[in-house]
Amino acid sequence: MTNKKAINWIAIMDWILLVLIGTIIGASIMLWRQDVTVSKLVQEHESRYSKFSAIDYLLESEFYDQNALSGAYDKMIDWALVWYVDALDDPYTTYLTKENNTDLLNELEENAWFAGIWAVIEKKDDYALISEVIKRSPAAKAWLLPLDRIYMVDNQTIQDLDVNEVVSLIRWEKWTEVNLLIRRPEKNNSEHTQFSIPIVRDDVNVPSVTSELIQKNGKNLLYLEVSIIASHTTSLLLEEVRDAIDEVHQIDWIILDLRWNSWWYLEEAVKLLWHFFEKWHVVVKSKYMAYEDIDHLSEWRWELWNYPIVVIVDQLTASAGEIIALALQEKWTPLIWMQTFGKWSIQSVEDFADGSSLKYTVWKRYSPNNISIDKEWVTPDIEISRDYEVYQKDGTDNQLEKAKEELLKIIK
């Protein structure tokens, strides 16, 4: 018995020793592979930027005017980075120098960028890029679009101006007029349409959600217009729904108007969609390069999912507005009007100590059916252009009237 126990103990010790040796060897291999990977990345980095280093060395050692060189280093690096990032051909990824850094989030909170024409701009090399256009704003009434490029303000070129100087030219007293020279890229970005347009400056107060009760064939239609998807949009929309139910006791169908809705928060778009889907339904997917993908699920709160609904979109329905539109379309909700804008990417901003920043695309969104329309668009089921002559004449919205017709078909 004694010998048998001793033999078993020795076997156990041998097994433990083998596990320890295996663990050490495995860890060593992992560390070796990690070192090899890091070394490979360093070599690739050195090879990639060898020309930059060579040019820098030649200028430092042989360029005649060393005083000019020493005073231009920061500017040289800044403009090298501007063109380096622009070569990605992603209009939403950009390096902003200290002078051109808009600090966009702070400006949006203070509404400083919206004075005058109510458009958000970023300064590029020789033009100002329009990033966002606010619904019912002077810029919207002039049919300015995101990605339009401003080259001149009141016949003055802006090539050598920073973003603050451009804004100071556009902003002025209420009811005064500013003339902008615009170049608009086509979908393939190979051609640009150029035009000059006068815009009357004004102050604009845009509510996030408005509603109207419409009686049609004995039915109660709730028209919901969502102008901006911001931090409290969902609660405001539900408040409008509750008020309508309190007034008429029953809502038979809903029209959701997302025209000119080109922004903001993904989280709020997801929360709004909760109320149109059954619980735990995927409403949008987020796919990253550096992080794990995320499926955003509905957390059912309100029984809006069983209402007949029609959604109205246009070419300025983008970002969060497109998330809502495509998710509802895949749920067999008819979309009316025109193709949407086609922005399904999300950017992050990295601020640097010198005041410059990098805004770059970090992930893209996909529909519940795994469809991405980034740089393309959501195609409507029923395409109908807005009749502006009739609208200006008697206020008739032909797209809204079409939405009513489609809901009647659904109900029948």
N, C-alpha and C positions, 0 to 999 in steps of 0.2 A: 504494500500500500504506500509505504514511504517513497519508494523509488518512482511509483506511478505518479504520485503528486508532484514530485520534483521534476519529472519529465514534462508534465502539463504546465508547470510554472515557467520552465525554460521556453516552451513553445509560445506561451503568452508573451514573454519578454522579447522573443525573436520577432513576433508579429508587431509589437509596439515599436521596436527598433526599425523594422522595415517601413512602417507608416511614417515615422519621423524622418527617415532618410528620403523617402519618396516626397514628403512635403517640402523638405529642404531643396531637393533637386528641382521639384516643380516650381517653387518660388524663385529659384535661381534662373530657371529657364524663362519665367515670366519677366524677371528684371532684365535679363539679357535681351529678350525681345523688345522690351520697352526702350532700353538703351539704343538698340538698333533702329527702332522707329524714330526716336528723337534725333539720332544722328542723321538719319535719312532726311528728316524734315529740315534740319539745319543745313544740310548740303543742298537740298532743293532751294531753300531760301537764298543761300549765298549765290547759287547759280542764277536764280531768277533776277536778282538785283545787282549782278556783277557789272552790268553796263552803267547803272546809276552810280555805283562806287567808282568806276573807272572815270566817268565824266567829272565827278566831284573831285577826284584826285588830280586830274589834268587841270581843272580850273584853279585849284588851290596851289598847284606847283608852277603853272605856266601862264595863267591869265594875267594880262598886263596891269589892269587897274584893280589891285588888291583891296583898296579902300571901298570901291564900289561893290566888290564881291562880298566883303565882310558885312556891309550894310544891307545886302539884298538876300541873305540866306533864308530868313523867315518867309519872305515873299516867294522866293524860288520854290521852297518846299511846299508852301500852301498851294501854289498854282499847279505844281506837279501832282499833288494829291487831288485837286479838283478834276484835272483831266484824266487822271488814273481811275478815279471812281466813275466818271462820266462814261468811260469806255465800256462799262458793263451794259450800257443801253437799257438801263432800268430807270424810268423817269422818277421813281419814288426813292431811289438810292442816290444820295448826294453828299458830298463833303462841303460843309459850310465854313468858310474862314471866319475869323473873329469879327471882321467888319460885316460879313453877310449873314451871320448867324441870327436868325429871327427869334430864337428861344420860343418856338411856336406855342408850346403848351401854356406858358405864362401869358403870352399875348392873347390867346383865345380866351383865357379866364378873365382878362381885363377888357376884352372887346376892343382893344386898341386898333386891331387891324381892320375892323369893320366900319370905322368912321369913313364916310364919304361914299364908297360904292359897295361896301360889304362883300369884299373878296379877300381871301387869304393868299398872300404872295410869298415867293422865295426868290432871292436874287441869284441869277446864274451869271455866266461870264459877260455877255453883252445884252441880256434881256432879263425880264422878271417873269417867273413862271407862276401862273395862277393855280393854286393847289385846291382851293375850295370856293364855291359860289353859294351864297346864302339865298334860300328861297324868298321870293318876293322882294329881293333887294334891287337896287339900281343896276347892279351887274347882271342879275338874272333877267331883268326886264330888257336889258340890251343883248340878251342871248350870249353872254360870255360863258365859256365852258372851262372845266378843269383841264389843265395842260395847254390852254391858250398861252401864247407868249406875248408879253408887252415889250415893244421895242422903242416906242416914243411916247412921251406924255406932253400934250400940248405943243407938238412939233419940236420938242427937246429930246435929244438922244439920251438914253440912260446907261450907255455902255460903261462909263467911268464912275457911276454912282453906286453907293452901297444901298442896302435895302431900306434903311431909314430915310435916306435922301429921296428914294423913289416914292415911298409912302408920303413924305411931306409934300411932294408934287401932286399926288392924287388927292390927298385930303385938303379940304378947304371949307368955306362956309356953305351952309345948307342952301339948296336950290341953285347953286352955281354949276357951271358945266365944265367937264374935263373931257378932252379928246384923246383917245388912245389909238396908237397904231398896233394892230394885232396880227400875229401870224398863227394860224391854226393848223396843226399837223393832221394829216389824214390817218386812217387806221393803220396803214403800212409804214407810216412815219417817213416815207420817201418824198412826199410832196407837202407843200404848205400853201394854204390859202391866206392871202394878205388882204386886210381891209382896215379902214379907219372908222371909228365909231364914237359919237358924242354920248356922254353919260351925265345925267343930272344928279349931283350929289344929294343924299338924303339920309335921314335917320330911320332905322327900321326896327320894329319890335315884332319878332316872329314867335308866336306861341308854338310849343312843341306839338300839341295835339288840339285839334278843334273837331266839333261834330255837328251834325244836323240830322234831325228826324224828318224823313220823307215818307209821305203816304202814297202808295202805288197799288192800284187794284185791290184795295182793302187790306194790304199788307203794310207792316211797319218796317221801313228800311232805315238802317243806321249808317250814315255816311261818316267815316272816320278819316280825317286828313292828318297824317303824321309828317310834319315838316322837318323836324330835327330829332334824331335819335340820340338823346342825351341821358343824363344820369337818372331822371325821374320820368321818362317817357312812358314806361309801362304802367306805373301807378296813375299817371294822368289819363292814359287811355282807359284803364279800368274804371276810373272815376266817371268818365264820360259815358261808359256803358251802363254803369249803375244808375246814373241820373236819368238816362233814357228809359231804362226798365221801370224806374219809379214813376215816370211820367205816363208811359203807355202800357205798363205791366208785361208786355211781351215784345221781343224783337224777333222778326221773322227772317231777316237776312242782313248781311253786312257788306258794305263796300269799303275797302281799305285803299286809300290814295297815298301812294309813295312817290308821286312825281316830285322832281327837284329835291329828292332826299338823298344826298351824296355822302353822308357821314353819320355818326361818330363811333359810338362804343359797341364793340362786339358783344360784351357782357350784357348790355341792355337789349340788344337784338335777340339774344338767346332767351333772356327772361320774358320778352314780349311773346316769343314763339311758344313758350311753355303753355300759354293759355289757348293755343290753337291746335295742340296735339295731345294725344293720350300720354299718360305718365310713362317715363323711361324711353320715349321715342327719341332717336337721334335727330337733332334739328340742324346741326352743322358739324363739320369735322375740321380740326386744325392739324396741319402737317408741318413739321419742323425739319431742319437739317441737323441741328445740334441737340434737340430734346426729343422726348417721347411724344408721339402723336396723341391727340386728345379727341375723344368723341363727346360732344356737348349734348347732354340728355335733357329732355323736358322734365320739369318737376311740376306736375299738373296742379294748377291752382284754381282755374275757372273754366266752366263748361262752354268755352267759345269754339271748341274743336268740332262740335256737331252743327254749327250754323252754316247755311249756304253762304259762300263768300266769293267775291270777285275782287281782284287786285289790279289797280291802275299803276303803270310804270311809264317812265320815259327815258331819254338818253342821259339824263342826269341822276337817275336812280343808280346809286353806286354803294359800294362798301357794305355797311350794315343794312341799308335798304335792299340791296341785292340778296343778302343772306335771307331776309324775310321773304322776299318775292320768290326766290327759287325753291326754298323749302316748302312754301305753300303751293307752288306750281306742281311740284312732285307729289303733292297730296291731292292732285286733280283739281286744283283751284285755277280757274281761267285767269290769264294775265291779258290785260288790254293795253294797247297803244303801241309803243315803239320799242326797239332794242334798248337795253340798258347800257350803262357806261362801260362796265367790264373791269372793275377793280376789286380783286379778291385777295390782295396781298396786304400784309400788316408790317409796319415799320417800327423799329426801335431807334432810340436816339442815344448816342454815347457822347457825353460832353467831356471836353478836354480842358486841362488846367489853363491853357492860354486863351480860352474863350471860344475856340472853334468846336465844331461837332460833326459827327457822322450820323446821318439818318440812313438806315439800311433795312432792306427787306429781310425779315427773320423767319416768316412762315406764311403759308398760304392756306386759304379756306376751301373746303370742298362741301358739296351738298350732301344730304343724307344718302343719295344714290352714288356718291363718290365722283361727282362731276365738278370740275373747276372751270370757271368762265373768266379767269384772269386774263386781261388783255383781249378778251373777246366780249361776250355779252349774254344776258338772258334774253332769249327770243320769245316774244309774246305769242299767245295762242291766237289772238285776234288783233291784227295790226290796223290801227286807224289814226291818221294824223289829226291834230287839233285844228279846228277851223277858227283861226284868230279873227277873221273878218266878222263872223257871226258872233263870236264872243265879245268883241268890242262894240258891236251894234246893239245887242240885247242881253248880253251876259250868259248866253246859252253855252254850256260846256258839252260839246258833242261826244267827248269820250266818256263823261259821266253818264250821259243818256244811254250810250251803248252798254255800259256796265249794268244799268238797270234792266235793259232788255235781256242780257245774258242771265241775270239772276232769275228773271221770270221764267226763262227756259229751264233752269235748274229746278225751280219749285214745281213746275208742271211735270 
